[in-house]
Amino acid sequence: MSRARVVVVGAGGIGVTAHLPAIAALPEECELIGVVDPDVERRTLAGEQFGCAAFADLDEALALSPDLVVLATPPHLHADGAVRSMRAGAWVYCEKPLTGSLAEADRIAQTEVETGRWCVTVSQFRYAGGSAQVRRHLHDGRWGRPLLGISHTTWYRGPEYWDAPWRGRYATEFGGSTTTQAYHAIDLLLWLMGGEWDRVSGVARTLERPIEVEDASVATIQFPGGGIGSIVTTVLSHEPATTVQVVASQATATLRSLYLPLLSEWSVSTTDAAGAPAPHPEFPEAEAEMSVNGHRAQLAELLAAWREGRQPELTTTESRRTLELITALYKSSATGRFVDRGEIVAGDPFYAALHGRAVQEVLA
Ligand SMILES: NC(=O)c1ccc[n+]([C@@H]2O[C@H](COP(=O)([O-])OP(=O)(O)OC[C@H]3O[C@@H](n4cnc5c(N)ncnc54)[C@H](O)[C@@H]3O)[C@@H](O)[C@H]2O)c1
């Protein structure tokens, strides 16, 4: 089997705790050839720990002609890193949020077309325990029609969280609790509800923390076919939890988790012959060990696609739906009205920037 030669860019939190271990856990599929970070201590430590060369700059690593570049840098560096890497011949596995605007997402999608390389956005909730199984049953129609969806990400981040210089600012983080903390639960809900959405109305506010981006948001979603959904996000909750629920006509699937969905954290209920709530007899099926680690499971899917020369699952076109929904929430918050799918196009200030309040300030 041909092994992909991989470079990891960003040896900070998620680079060291998720991406580098995921690569190390797939020795048959890939080989780590370098890590990049301008912080000399971080890159040296990561290079020593994971046994690879350490570089200060992406271009030095691209000179090695990697097959795959993993972008675990702050969000404002994703778009340029992705485009440069694809132009150098590599596929990209990029942390969320992919970019800070639909315009930049479209630039990445255009680069996919021009280079024949793919940029895959990290969406580990889709790949972690139980999610794919729930999606399969909903998609098959075995649990009836999805009617109502809930995605509540109520987490806590103390003031020290924003010590990292890129956090909290429109220019570098792009968005707050909706974009940074709730991305995966929103993405998962949208995927479970069928992937499409029609309209969003929302409010995003900075209620408590001394930051530019929001620390709380609420929204409603209207799905094609009449389904409806609710989003709640915050970093202010003293009872941290992630809840994703889909009420379908014949079953209700609920995830009660925090940072990584496990199969055991899903429950699926239906009603018994007497009309009382009862666990669904078709859930759960046993799952492969791989699915306990969403980053690794998604990397394995990407590497299989790379080896087979086929399109991976989560290309830019796919992750753009989630980015557009988040952008619509910010636009609705800034304008005070519903935002329709497809209305944010070139010329709309929200096409050029995700963050509603900053754009509103520019417009005022
Ligand atoms: N999927 C998830 O569950 C998850 C969890 C946490 C963070 N993230 C995302 O991962 C990304 C990084 O977050 P983090 O918490 O690891 O941040 P971090 O600040 O801990 O790490 C970022 C690293 O990037 C390095 N860096 C800065 N500029 C660079 C450059 N030009 N080239 C190479 N490296 C550079 C920094 O020195 C730092 O070591 C963000 O997009 C964040 O939203 C995703």
The ligand as a Gaussian input file, in Angstrom:
#p B3LYP/6-31G(d) Opt

LIG

0 1
 N      -11.625000      20.039000      15.695000
 C      -11.569000      20.415000      16.945000
 O      -12.175000      19.830000      17.827000
 C      -10.723000      21.592000      17.332000
 C      -10.364000      21.804000      18.672000
 C       -9.534000      22.887000      18.987000
 C       -9.119000      23.743000      17.987000
 N       -9.535000      23.524000      16.693000
 C       -9.111000      24.430000      15.617000
 O       -7.739000      24.186000      15.352000
 C       -7.092000      25.403000      15.004000
 C       -5.922000      25.636000      15.969000
 O       -6.443000      25.727000      17.278000
 P       -5.532000      25.413000      18.568000
 O       -6.442000      25.404000      19.726000
 O       -4.671000      24.227000      18.322000
 O       -4.641000      26.749000      18.597000
 P       -3.218000      26.959000      19.302000
 O       -3.056000      28.425000      19.447000
 O       -3.105000      26.079000      20.496000
 O       -2.190000      26.381000      18.214000
 C       -1.966000      27.004000      16.966000
 C       -0.516000      26.787000      16.596000
 O       -0.293000      27.341000      15.303000
 C        0.982000      27.948000      15.333000
 N        1.112000      28.920000      14.241000
 C        0.819000      30.243000      14.243000
 N        1.134000      30.771000      13.047000
 C        1.627000      29.774000      12.291000
 C        2.125000      29.696000      10.962000
 N        2.168000      30.773000      10.166000
 N        2.565000      28.490000      10.504000
 C        2.524000      27.406000      11.305000
 N        2.055000      27.414000      12.558000
 C        1.611000      28.581000      13.054000
 C        1.067000      28.579000      16.702000
 O        2.418000      28.889000      17.058000
 C        0.463000      27.481000      17.553000
 O        1.448000      26.559000      18.013000
 C       -8.173000      26.488000      15.032000
 O       -8.698000      26.645000      13.747000
 C       -9.215000      25.906000      15.968000
 O      -10.514000      26.391000      15.719000
 C      -10.301000      22.474000      16.369000

